Amino acid sequence: MSRRIAYIALLVHDYDEAIAWFANALDFVLIEDSDLGGGKRWVRVAPSADAAFQLLLARATTPEQQAAVGRQHGGRVGFFLHTDDFARDHARLAAAGARMDAAPRHEAYGTVIVFEDLHGNRWDLIGPPQ
Protein backbone atom coordinates (compact mmCIF):
# COMPACT_ATOMS: atom_id res chain seq x y z
CA MET A 1 0.00 0.00 0.00
CA SER A 2 1.28 3.44 -0.89
CA ARG A 3 0.00 6.59 0.78
CA ARG A 4 1.15 10.20 0.84
CA ILE A 5 -0.17 13.63 1.61
CA ALA A 6 -0.61 15.32 -1.76
CA TYR A 7 -2.07 18.73 -0.86
CA ILE A 8 -2.59 20.97 2.10
CA ALA A 9 -5.22 23.69 1.91
CA LEU A 10 -4.06 27.23 2.57
CA LEU A 11 -6.77 29.80 3.19
CA VAL A 12 -6.36 33.00 1.17
CA HIS A 13 -8.41 36.14 0.63
CA ASP A 14 -8.12 36.14 -3.16
CA TYR A 15 -7.00 33.44 -5.59
CA ASP A 16 -5.21 35.68 -8.08
CA GLU A 17 -3.41 37.70 -5.41
CA ALA A 18 -2.14 34.48 -3.81
CA ILE A 19 -1.10 32.93 -7.14
CA ALA A 20 0.90 36.07 -7.96
CA TRP A 21 2.56 36.18 -4.53
CA PHE A 22 3.67 32.54 -4.63
CA ALA A 23 4.96 32.98 -8.19
CA ASN A 24 6.84 36.21 -7.47
CA ALA A 25 8.12 35.67 -3.94
CA LEU A 26 8.79 31.93 -4.00
CA ASP A 27 9.06 31.14 -7.71
CA PHE A 28 6.27 28.57 -7.32
CA VAL A 29 4.50 27.30 -10.42
CA LEU A 30 0.79 27.20 -11.00
CA ILE A 31 -0.12 23.53 -11.35
CA GLU A 32 -3.87 23.91 -11.82
CA ASP A 33 -6.51 26.64 -11.83
CA SER A 34 -9.91 25.13 -12.56
CA ASP A 35 -13.23 26.96 -12.32
CA LEU A 36 -15.66 25.01 -10.14
CA GLY A 37 -18.52 27.45 -10.58
CA GLY A 38 -20.05 29.93 -8.19
CA GLY A 39 -16.74 31.78 -7.75
CA LYS A 40 -14.99 28.67 -6.44
CA ARG A 41 -11.76 27.44 -8.03
CA TRP A 42 -9.41 24.49 -7.59
CA VAL A 43 -6.00 26.19 -7.45
CA ARG A 44 -2.79 24.29 -6.84
CA VAL A 45 0.73 25.78 -6.61
CA ALA A 46 4.04 24.09 -5.88
CA PRO A 47 7.79 24.74 -5.87
CA SER A 48 8.07 22.83 -9.17
CA ALA A 49 5.82 21.04 -11.64
CA ASP A 50 7.00 17.65 -10.38
CA ALA A 51 6.84 18.44 -6.64
CA ALA A 52 5.43 15.61 -4.54
CA PHE A 53 3.54 18.06 -2.33
CA GLN A 54 1.36 21.01 -3.35
CA LEU A 55 -0.57 23.85 -1.74
CA LEU A 56 -4.27 24.02 -2.52
CA LEU A 57 -5.22 27.69 -2.36
CA ALA A 58 -8.69 27.94 -0.83
CA ARG A 59 -10.51 31.29 -0.86
CA ALA A 60 -11.97 32.02 2.55
CA THR A 61 -15.70 32.58 2.20
CA THR A 62 -17.18 32.47 5.71
CA PRO A 63 -16.39 34.83 8.59
CA GLU A 64 -14.73 31.94 10.44
CA GLN A 65 -12.49 31.13 7.46
CA GLN A 66 -11.66 34.79 6.87
CA ALA A 67 -10.60 35.15 10.51
CA ALA A 68 -8.25 32.17 10.11
CA VAL A 69 -6.41 33.52 7.04
CA GLY A 70 -2.79 34.06 8.06
CA ARG A 71 -3.24 32.36 11.42
CA GLN A 72 -3.72 28.77 10.39
CA HIS A 73 -0.91 27.60 12.66
CA GLY A 74 -1.57 29.81 15.65
CA GLY A 75 1.48 32.03 15.07
CA ARG A 76 3.91 29.12 14.75
CA VAL A 77 5.92 28.24 11.68
CA GLY A 78 3.65 25.96 9.72
CA PHE A 79 5.55 25.50 6.45
CA PHE A 80 9.16 24.46 5.85
CA LEU A 81 10.59 25.20 2.42
CA HIS A 82 13.94 23.56 1.67
CA THR A 83 16.15 25.08 -1.02
CA ASP A 84 19.43 24.16 -2.66
CA ASP A 85 20.34 27.88 -3.00
CA PHE A 86 19.54 29.84 0.14
CA ALA A 87 21.08 33.11 -1.07
CA ARG A 88 19.03 33.09 -4.29
CA ASP A 89 15.72 32.37 -2.57
CA HIS A 90 16.39 34.73 0.34
CA ALA A 91 17.12 37.54 -2.15
CA ARG A 92 13.93 36.73 -4.07
CA LEU A 93 11.86 36.91 -0.88
CA ALA A 94 13.47 40.22 0.09
CA ALA A 95 12.83 41.68 -3.37
CA ALA A 96 9.18 40.62 -3.13
CA GLY A 97 8.85 42.45 0.20
CA ALA A 98 8.35 39.36 2.37
CA ARG A 99 8.47 40.10 6.09
CA MET A 100 11.35 38.34 7.81
CA ASP A 101 11.76 37.92 11.56
CA ALA A 102 15.53 38.35 11.76
CA ALA A 103 18.74 37.80 9.86
CA PRO A 104 19.47 34.29 8.56
CA ARG A 105 20.98 32.00 11.16
CA HIS A 106 23.13 28.91 10.85
CA GLU A 107 21.89 25.76 12.52
CA ALA A 108 23.23 22.20 12.41
CA TYR A 109 20.52 21.31 9.88
CA GLY A 110 21.14 24.33 7.62
CA THR A 111 20.84 28.06 7.09
CA VAL A 112 17.37 29.24 8.06
CA ILE A 113 15.21 32.34 8.14
CA VAL A 114 11.61 32.74 9.23
CA PHE A 115 9.45 34.71 6.83
CA GLU A 116 5.75 35.46 6.44
CA ASP A 117 3.69 34.91 3.33
CA LEU A 118 1.30 37.54 1.98
CA HIS A 119 -1.23 36.85 4.76
CA GLY A 120 1.18 36.40 7.67
CA ASN A 121 1.53 32.61 7.78
CA ARG A 122 5.01 31.82 9.06
CA TRP A 123 7.46 29.76 7.01
CA ASP A 124 11.04 28.56 7.42
CA LEU A 125 13.31 28.89 4.40
CA ILE A 126 16.01 26.27 4.94
CA GLY A 127 19.20 25.97 2.93
CA PRO A 128 21.98 23.40 3.08
CA PRO A 129 24.28 23.36 6.12
CA GLN A 130 27.49 25.32 5.77
Summary of the structure (lengths in Angstrom):
residues: 130
radius of gyration: 15.1
end to end distance: 37.8
largest distance: 49.8
contacts: 346
relative contact order: 0.19
helix: 22%
strand: 40%
